[in-house]
Amino acid sequence: MAQRDVDPAISRSWLLVNGSAGADAFDRARASRADQIVLDIEDAVDPANKAQARDSVVEWLSRGGEHRAWVRINDHSTAFWSDDVLAIAGLPGLQGVVLAKTEAGEHVTETFDRLGGATPVLPLLESALGIEEAVTVAKSRGAFRLAFGSGDYRRDTGTSADDLAMAYPRSRLVVASRIGDLPGPIDGPTVGTSHAVLREQAEVTVALGLTGKLCLDVGQLPVINEVISPTPSDVAWARDFLDDFEARGRIVRDGSDLPRLGRARKIELLAAAFGVQPN
């Protein structure tokens, strides 16, 4: 398997896989470079085929072992939500749930409780209301990490895909995550096949403080993983700083030392997790 076991709290790439695609597609996704895979039984599946897609996902996750994934379930307001939760609760391969179109903290908590109170819930915020309720959602019991449903947000608000227009909802998720003491949020996907555009958008993701990105195609994974990882020069700086800090007896010289120490330790942690070596 190419996929490493990356802690979902720091996972960079979240690959959405159509729940109707079947076991072979799930196996290929699991063997990909994705930090996490998300079997999608929500927007990717026609309403007439949701039961069949759910059954396919349940059968694959029931095998356990390497058959592990997150599942994007239908939103709390739909008739499908309760059936989704009931079907996947307790499956040996279920790593967590991505809750579509979350707009209130109770959507997260009710999902978390029905899953048995131990399965992490990743709220996907996809509307103006969802973004404005981000702090409440982030502080709700069971919330694990926030994610941005950028496409549905644009449809709901009429916002363009321009970086400036999308800066507010992204920044709000970053702030809400900090207030809720959650890991950094996950950005929405980039649609299209241009790696140059993907790289540019992933750099915006990082610049705004988001620490992961949804994606729709395995071809996007290397770019996302590279851009959201520390660079080899970052790692070299961090190790040099930490070595110097130890050599001087961990003495703080001025007000910039503590922020740099925090950054260096974070880079060292991520470099170890992602296998990034210094130059």
KOLNUGU-978204 format. One record per residue (C-alpha): residue number from 0; residue in one letter; chain; x, z, y. Coordinates in Angstrom, 1 decimal. Layout:
N
NODE    k  r  c      px      pz      py
NODE  NUM  A  A       X       Z       Y
...
% end
This chain:
279
NODE    k  r  c      px      pz      py
NODE    0  M  A     0.0     0.0     0.0
NODE    1  A  A     1.3    -0.9     3.5
NODE    2  Q  A    -0.8     1.7     5.1
NODE    3  R  A     0.8     5.1     5.7
NODE    4  D  A    -1.2     8.4     5.9
NODE    5  V  A    -1.3     8.8     9.6
NODE    6  D  A    -3.1    11.9    11.1
NODE    7  P  A    -6.3    10.6    12.6
NODE    8  A  A    -5.7    12.8    15.6
NODE    9  I  A    -2.8    10.5    16.6
NODE   10  S  A    -3.9     7.3    14.9
NODE   11  R  A    -3.3     4.2    17.0
NODE   12  S  A    -5.2     1.4    15.2
NODE   13  W  A    -8.8     1.7    14.0
NODE   14  L  A    -9.8    -1.4    12.0
NODE   15  L  A   -13.5    -2.1    11.8
NODE   16  V  A   -14.6    -3.7     8.6
NODE   17  N  A   -18.1    -5.2     8.0
NODE   18  G  A   -19.9    -3.0     5.5
NODE   19  S  A   -21.4    -6.0     3.9
NODE   20  A  A   -18.0    -7.5     3.1
NODE   21  G  A   -17.7    -5.7    -0.2
NODE   22  A  A   -15.0    -3.9    -2.2
NODE   23  D  A   -12.3    -6.6    -2.1
NODE   24  A  A   -12.4    -6.7     1.7
NODE   25  F  A   -12.3    -2.9     1.8
NODE   26  D  A    -9.3    -2.9    -0.5
NODE   27  R  A    -7.5    -5.4     1.7
NODE   28  A  A    -8.2    -3.3     4.8
NODE   29  R  A    -6.9    -0.2     3.1
NODE   30  A  A    -3.7    -2.1     2.2
NODE   31  S  A    -3.3    -3.3     5.8
NODE   32  R  A    -1.2    -1.9     8.7
NODE   33  A  A    -4.2     0.0    10.1
NODE   34  D  A    -3.7     3.7    10.7
NODE   35  Q  A    -7.4     4.1     9.9
NODE   36  I  A   -10.1     1.9     8.6
NODE   37  V  A   -13.8     2.1     9.6
NODE   38  L  A   -16.4     0.7     7.3
NODE   39  D  A   -19.1    -0.5     9.6
NODE   40  I  A   -22.8    -0.3     8.6
NODE   41  E  A   -24.0    -0.4    12.2
NODE   42  D  A   -23.6    -3.4    14.6
NODE   43  A  A   -21.8    -5.6    12.1
NODE   44  V  A   -24.8    -5.6     9.7
NODE   45  D  A   -28.1    -7.2    10.2
NODE   46  P  A   -31.0    -4.7     9.9
NODE   47  A  A   -32.3    -6.5     6.8
NODE   48  N  A   -29.0    -6.0     5.1
NODE   49  K  A   -28.2    -2.4     6.1
NODE   50  A  A   -29.4    -0.8     2.8
NODE   51  Q  A   -27.2    -3.1     0.8
NODE   52  A  A   -24.2    -2.6     3.0
NODE   53  R  A   -24.7     1.2     2.8
NODE   54  D  A   -24.8     1.0    -1.0
NODE   55  S  A   -21.6    -1.1    -1.1
NODE   56  V  A   -19.8     1.5     1.1
NODE   57  V  A   -21.1     4.4    -0.9
NODE   58  E  A   -20.0     2.8    -4.2
NODE   59  W  A   -16.4     2.2    -2.8
NODE   60  L  A   -16.0     5.6    -1.3
NODE   61  S  A   -17.3     7.3    -4.5
NODE   62  R  A   -14.2     6.2    -6.4
NODE   63  G  A   -12.0     8.6    -4.4
NODE   64  G  A    -8.2     8.2    -4.6
NODE   65  E  A    -7.0     5.3    -2.3
NODE   66  H  A   -10.7     4.5    -1.6
NODE   67  R  A   -10.7     6.4     1.7
NODE   68  A  A   -12.2     5.4     5.0
NODE   69  W  A   -14.2     6.4     8.0
NODE   70  V  A   -17.8     5.0     8.3
NODE   71  R  A   -19.5     3.9    11.4
NODE   72  I  A   -23.1     4.9    11.0
NODE   73  N  A   -26.2     3.9    13.0
NODE   74  D  A   -27.1     5.9    16.1
NODE   75  H  A   -29.1     9.0    16.1
NODE   76  S  A   -32.2     7.4    17.7
NODE   77  T  A   -32.6     4.9    14.8
NODE   78  A  A   -34.5     5.2    11.6
NODE   79  F  A   -31.3     4.3     9.7
NODE   80  W  A   -29.3     7.4    10.9
NODE   81  S  A   -30.8    10.0     8.6
NODE   82  D  A   -30.5     7.7     5.6
NODE   83  D  A   -26.9     6.9     6.4
NODE   84  V  A   -25.9    10.6     6.7
NODE   85  L  A   -27.7    11.5     3.5
NODE   86  A  A   -26.1     8.7     1.6
NODE   87  I  A   -22.5     9.3     2.6
NODE   88  A  A   -22.4    13.2     2.8
NODE   89  G  A   -19.9    14.6     0.4
NODE   90  L  A   -18.4    11.4    -0.8
NODE   91  P  A   -14.8    12.0    -2.0
NODE   92  G  A   -13.4     9.1     0.0
NODE   93  L  A   -15.2     9.9     3.3
NODE   94  Q  A   -12.6    10.8     5.9
NODE   95  G  A   -15.1    11.0     8.8
NODE   96  V  A   -17.9     9.4    10.7
NODE   97  V  A   -18.0     7.2    13.7
NODE   98  L  A   -21.3     7.9    15.4
NODE   99  A  A   -22.6     4.8    17.2
NODE  100  K  A   -24.1     5.0    20.7
NODE  101  T  A   -23.7     8.7    21.2
NODE  102  E  A   -25.4     9.9    24.3
NODE  103  A  A   -25.8    13.7    23.9
NODE  104  G  A   -23.9    16.6    22.4
NODE  105  E  A   -26.7    17.4    20.0
NODE  106  H  A   -26.3    13.9    18.4
NODE  107  V  A   -22.8    15.0    17.3
NODE  108  T  A   -23.8    18.5    16.2
NODE  109  E  A   -26.8    17.4    14.2
NODE  110  T  A   -24.7    14.7    12.4
NODE  111  F  A   -21.9    17.2    11.8
NODE  112  D  A   -24.3    19.8    10.4
NODE  113  R  A   -26.1    17.4     8.1
NODE  114  L  A   -22.8    16.3     6.7
NODE  115  G  A   -22.1    19.9     5.7
NODE  116  G  A   -20.2    21.2     8.7
NODE  117  A  A   -16.8    20.0     7.6
NODE  118  T  A   -16.7    16.2     8.1
NODE  119  P  A   -15.2    15.2    11.5
NODE  120  V  A   -17.5    13.2    13.8
NODE  121  L  A   -16.0    10.6    16.2
NODE  122  P  A   -18.6     9.9    18.9
NODE  123  L  A   -18.6     6.3    20.1
NODE  124  L  A   -19.7     6.2    23.8
NODE  125  E  A   -21.3     2.9    24.6
NODE  126  S  A   -23.6     3.3    27.6
NODE  127  A  A   -23.8     4.6    31.1
NODE  128  L  A   -25.5     7.7    29.9
NODE  129  G  A   -23.0     8.2    27.1
NODE  130  I  A   -20.1     8.0    29.6
NODE  131  E  A   -21.7    10.4    32.0
NODE  132  E  A   -22.4    12.9    29.2
NODE  133  A  A   -18.8    12.5    27.9
NODE  134  V  A   -17.8    16.1    28.7
NODE  135  T  A   -20.8    17.6    27.0
NODE  136  V  A   -20.1    15.3    24.0
NODE  137  A  A   -16.5    16.3    23.9
NODE  138  K  A   -17.3    20.0    23.9
NODE  139  S  A   -19.9    19.7    21.2
NODE  140  R  A   -19.4    21.3    17.8
NODE  141  G  A   -18.1    18.8    15.3
NODE  142  A  A   -16.6    16.3    17.8
NODE  143  F  A   -13.2    15.2    16.7
NODE  144  R  A   -12.1    12.5    19.1
NODE  145  L  A   -13.9    10.2    21.6
NODE  146  A  A   -14.1     6.4    21.4
NODE  147  F  A   -15.2     3.8    23.9
NODE  148  G  A   -17.7     1.1    22.9
NODE  149  S  A   -16.6    -1.2    25.7
NODE  150  G  A   -18.7    -4.2    24.8
NODE  151  D  A   -22.0    -2.4    24.7
NODE  152  Y  A   -21.0    -0.5    27.8
NODE  153  R  A   -20.6    -3.8    29.7
NODE  154  R  A   -23.9    -5.0    28.4
NODE  155  D  A   -25.6    -1.8    29.5
NODE  156  T  A   -24.1    -1.7    33.0
NODE  157  G  A   -23.4    -5.3    33.8
NODE  158  T  A   -19.7    -4.5    34.3
NODE  159  S  A   -17.2    -7.2    33.8
NODE  160  A  A   -14.2    -6.9    31.5
NODE  161  D  A   -11.9    -6.6    34.5
NODE  162  D  A    -9.3    -3.8    34.2
NODE  163  L  A   -10.3    -2.3    37.5
NODE  164  A  A   -14.1    -2.4    36.7
NODE  165  M  A   -13.4    -0.7    33.3
NODE  166  A  A   -11.0     1.9    34.6
NODE  167  Y  A   -13.7     4.5    35.4
NODE  168  P  A   -15.3     4.8    31.9
NODE  169  R  A   -11.9     4.9    30.2
NODE  170  S  A   -10.5     7.5    32.6
NODE  171  R  A   -13.7     9.6    32.2
NODE  172  L  A   -13.1     9.6    28.4
NODE  173  V  A    -9.5    10.8    29.0
NODE  174  V  A   -10.6    13.6    31.3
NODE  175  A  A   -13.5    14.6    29.0
NODE  176  S  A   -11.2    14.7    26.0
NODE  177  R  A    -8.8    17.0    27.9
NODE  178  I  A   -11.6    19.3    28.9
NODE  179  G  A   -13.0    19.4    25.4
NODE  180  D  A    -9.5    20.0    24.0
NODE  181  L  A    -9.7    16.9    21.9
NODE  182  P  A    -6.9    14.3    21.1
NODE  183  G  A    -6.6    11.3    23.4
NODE  184  P  A    -9.6     8.9    23.1
NODE  185  I  A    -9.7     5.5    21.4
NODE  186  D  A   -10.2     2.4    23.5
NODE  187  G  A   -12.6    -0.4    22.6
NODE  188  P  A   -11.5    -3.6    20.9
NODE  189  T  A   -10.0    -6.7    22.4
NODE  190  V  A   -12.0    -9.8    21.4
NODE  191  G  A   -10.0   -13.0    20.8
NODE  192  T  A    -6.9   -14.2    19.0
NODE  193  S  A    -4.4   -14.2    21.9
NODE  194  H  A    -1.7   -11.6    21.2
NODE  195  A  A    -0.5   -11.9    24.8
NODE  196  V  A    -4.0   -10.7    26.0
NODE  197  L  A    -4.1    -8.0    23.4
NODE  198  R  A    -0.7    -6.7    24.4
NODE  199  E  A    -1.7    -6.7    28.0
NODE  200  Q  A    -5.0    -4.8    27.3
NODE  201  A  A    -3.2    -2.4    25.0
NODE  202  E  A    -0.7    -1.6    27.7
NODE  203  V  A    -3.7    -0.8    30.0
NODE  204  T  A    -5.0     1.5    27.3
NODE  205  V  A    -1.7     3.4    27.3
NODE  206  A  A    -1.4     3.5    31.0
NODE  207  L  A    -4.8     5.1    31.4
NODE  208  G  A    -4.1     7.8    28.9
NODE  209  L  A    -6.0     6.6    25.8
NODE  210  T  A    -4.1     6.9    22.6
NODE  211  G  A    -5.8     4.6    20.1
NODE  212  K  A    -7.7     1.3    20.0
NODE  213  L  A   -10.4    -0.2    17.9
NODE  214  C  A    -9.7    -3.6    16.5
NODE  215  L  A   -11.6    -6.3    14.6
NODE  216  D  A    -8.9    -8.3    12.9
NODE  217  V  A    -5.8    -7.3    10.8
NODE  218  G  A    -3.7    -9.8    12.9
NODE  219  Q  A    -4.1    -7.4    15.8
NODE  220  L  A    -2.7    -4.4    14.1
NODE  221  P  A     1.1    -4.9    14.6
NODE  222  V  A     0.6    -5.4    18.3
NODE  223  I  A    -1.6    -2.4    18.8
NODE  224  N  A     0.7    -0.2    16.7
NODE  225  E  A     3.8    -1.3    18.6
NODE  226  V  A     2.3    -0.9    22.1
NODE  227  I  A     0.8     2.5    21.5
NODE  228  S  A     3.9     3.9    19.8
NODE  229  P  A     6.9     5.3    21.7
NODE  230  T  A     9.6     2.7    22.2
NODE  231  P  A    13.0     3.1    20.6
NODE  232  S  A    14.4     3.8    24.1
NODE  233  D  A    11.7     6.5    24.6
NODE  234  V  A    12.8     8.1    21.4
NODE  235  A  A    16.5     7.9    22.4
NODE  236  W  A    15.7     9.6    25.8
NODE  237  A  A    13.6    12.3    24.1
NODE  238  R  A    16.3    13.2    21.6
NODE  239  D  A    19.0    13.2    24.3
NODE  240  F  A    16.9    15.5    26.5
NODE  241  L  A    16.1    17.9    23.7
NODE  242  D  A    19.8    18.0    22.6
NODE  243  D  A    20.8    18.8    26.1
NODE  244  F  A    18.0    21.4    26.5
NODE  245  E  A    19.3    23.2    23.3
NODE  246  A  A    22.9    22.9    24.4
NODE  247  R  A    22.2    24.7    27.7
NODE  248  G  A    20.4    27.5    25.9
NODE  249  R  A    16.9    26.3    26.7
NODE  250  I  A    17.3    27.2    30.3
NODE  251  V  A    14.8    25.6    32.7
NODE  252  R  A    16.7    24.3    35.7
NODE  253  D  A    13.9    23.1    37.9
NODE  254  G  A    10.2    22.2    38.1
NODE  255  S  A    10.6    18.9    36.4
NODE  256  D  A    12.1    20.4    33.2
NODE  257  L  A     8.9    21.7    31.6
NODE  258  P  A     6.9    18.4    32.0
NODE  259  R  A     9.9    16.5    30.6
NODE  260  L  A    10.2    18.9    27.8
NODE  261  G  A     6.5    18.4    26.9
NODE  262  R  A     6.9    14.7    27.0
NODE  263  A  A    10.1    14.7    24.9
NODE  264  R  A     8.4    16.9    22.2
NODE  265  K  A     5.4    14.6    22.1
NODE  266  I  A     7.6    11.5    21.8
NODE  267  E  A     9.6    13.2    19.0
NODE  268  L  A     6.3    14.1    17.1
NODE  269  L  A     4.9    10.5    17.4
NODE  270  A  A     8.2     8.9    16.5
NODE  271  A  A     8.3    10.9    13.3
NODE  272  A  A     4.7    10.0    12.4
NODE  273  F  A     5.1     6.3    13.2
NODE  274  G  A     8.7     5.8    11.9
NODE  275  V  A    10.2     4.8    15.3
NODE  276  Q  A    13.9     5.1    15.5
NODE  277  P  A    16.0     5.3    18.7
NODE  278  N  A    18.1     2.4    19.8
% end
